Amino acid sequence: MSEKKNGLYWAYNLPLQAWPVHADEDDDSSLVTGCRILNYMPRRERSEELMLADVIGNQTRQEFFEQAALVLENLARLMREAGADPSKHVYYPDEGMQP
């Protein structure tokens, strides 16, 4: 069994938003030089803005955003379950996902 790419990041984080960083921050038509993400850390119950390059690890940009989509889809499933079951708690967005 191979370890999930960038597994340490995904064990503790969830990207919620992403936006491009432009060479000229006042000009959205200027060269895109990076990507910022709003990163949620469920185990610390806080969020912070980070550069994608600092957290992407050994994943490609496409792999990173695909994994984010999978975790968010799982979180949506967990929220639906919590809506149907008043005793259900939702804390870890990757709960129940395959490694």
Helices and strands as residue ranges (DSSP letters): H 7-12, E 14-22, E 32-41, E 46-51, H 52-55, H 61-84
